[in-house]
Amino acid sequence: MHTATVALDGRRLVADGDLDPILEAVGRAKHVLIGEAS
């Protein structure tokens, strides 16, 4: 089983197994969207 924890306020991203690259990409995408919004 894969587990993942994403805390945007803490800017931390912990992933297990195959989710690592996916969450990394999602984290960057959210960072870009948040940056454009502010």
C-alpha positions in Angstrom: 0.0 0.0 0.0 1.2 3.5 -0.9 0.9 6.3 1.6 1.5 10.0 1.1 1.4 13.2 3.1 1.2 16.6 1.6 1.4 19.7 3.8 1.4 22.8 1.7 1.6 25.2 4.6 4.7 23.5 5.8 6.0 23.1 2.2 6.7 19.4 3.1 6.1 16.5 0.8 6.6 12.9 1.9 5.7 10.1 -0.5 6.0 6.3 -0.6 6.8 4.3 -3.7 5.5 5.2 -7.1 3.6 8.3 -5.8 6.9 10.1 -5.2 7.3 11.6 -8.7 3.6 12.2 -9.1 3.4 14.2 -5.8 6.5 16.0 -6.7 5.0 17.2 -9.9 1.7 18.1 -8.2 3.6 20.0 -5.5 5.4 22.0 -8.1 2.2 22.7 -10.1 0.4 23.9 -6.9 3.4 26.1 -6.0 3.2 27.7 -9.5 -0.5 28.2 -9.3 -0.3 29.7 -5.8 2.5 32.0 -7.0 0.5 33.2 -9.9 -2.6 33.8 -7.7 -0.7 36.0 -5.2 
